Every structure is written in C-alpha cells, then in structure tokens.
Amino acid sequence: MDPDVITFAAVCTTIVATIGCLVGIGVAARLLLMRAKRLATRPPADNDRLLHLEQAVDAIAIEIERISEAQRFQTKLLADRTADSER
C-alpha cells in the first residue's frame, strides 16, 4: 500500500477521534450542568425556623454579654482587693 494513503488514513482517523472526543466532552458537560441546575433548586426557606434560629442566636449573645460583664466585675473586685491589701 502507498505510504501517502496510510498517512492520510491516520490523519483522518485522528481528526475523527478528536472531534468525537470533543463532542463527548460537550455532551457530558451539558448533562452535568443540567443535573447541577436541578439539584441547585432549594426548597423555600422555612421562615418560622429562621426566626427561631435568630432568636436563639440573640439569646446566646445576651448571655455571653452577661458573662463577660460578670468577669469584668470580678476582675475589678479582685484588683481593688489587691490594691487595698498592698496599702
């Protein structure tokens, strides 16, 4: 067989295989994007649960503020006691 025919066949095979792979990649990407869009649709937010969560976070913040205020008060008392005992 003529070497030019073999080279031509190899080039054609490479071109067809490359185009086939690109089409396969494109189809797979399209399917993945369609699946991701379907999964990305979230159910509507439950406003009662969000309100409850917000109230819980606010309550925790208030308790932490009270704890820190108590620590400041105790530190002040201990500092005053130490200052009085040094005199």
C-alpha positions in Angstrom: 0.0 0.0 0.0 1.1 3.5 -0.7 2.6 5.4 2.3 0.7 8.5 1.4 -2.6 6.6 1.7 -1.6 5.2 5.1 -0.6 8.7 6.3 -3.9 10.1 5.0 -5.9 7.4 6.8 -4.0 8.1 10.0 -4.7 11.8 9.8 -8.4 11.2 9.1 -8.7 8.8 12.0 -7.0 11.3 14.3 -9.3 14.1 13.2 -12.5 11.9 13.6 -11.3 10.7 17.0 -10.6 14.3 18.2 -14.0 15.5 17.0 -15.7 12.5 18.7 -13.9 13.2 22.0 -14.8 16.9 21.9 -18.5 16.1 21.2 -18.5 13.6 24.1 -16.9 16.1 26.4 -19.5 18.7 25.4 -22.4 16.3 25.9 -21.1 15.2 29.3 -20.6 18.9 30.4 -24.1 19.7 29.3 -25.6 16.8 31.2 -23.6 17.7 34.3 -24.8 21.4 34.1 -28.4 20.3 33.7 -28.1 18.0 36.7 -26.4 20.7 38.8 -29.3 23.1 38.0 -31.8 20.6 39.0 -30.0 19.9 42.3 -29.4 23.6 43.0 -33.1 24.4 43.3 -33.6 24.6 47.0 -36.9 24.3 48.8 -38.3 27.5 50.0 -36.9 28.7 53.3 -39.0 28.0 56.4 -39.5 31.4 58.0 -40.5 30.0 61.3 -37.3 28.0 61.7 -35.2 31.0 60.6 -37.0 33.2 63.1 -36.4 30.7 65.9 -32.7 30.4 64.9 -32.4 34.2 65.0 -34.0 34.4 68.5 -31.7 31.6 69.7 -28.6 33.4 68.5 -29.8 36.7 70.1 -30.3 34.9 73.4 -26.9 33.4 73.3 -25.3 36.8 72.5 -27.1 38.3 75.5 -25.9 35.5 77.8 -22.3 35.9 76.6 -22.5 39.6 77.2 -23.7 38.9 80.8 -20.9 36.5 81.4 -18.3 39.0 80.2 -19.8 41.7 82.3 -19.6 39.5 85.4 -16.0 38.7 84.6 -15.2 42.4 84.3 -16.9 43.0 87.7 -15.0 40.2 89.4 -11.7 41.3 87.9 -12.4 44.8 89.2 -13.2 43.5 92.7 -10.0 41.4 92.8 -7.9 44.3 91.6 -9.5 46.6 94.3 -8.9 43.9 97.0 -5.2 43.5 95.9 -4.7 47.3 95.9 -6.2 47.6 99.4 -4.1 44.8 100.8 -0.9 46.3 99.4 -1.6 49.6 101.3 
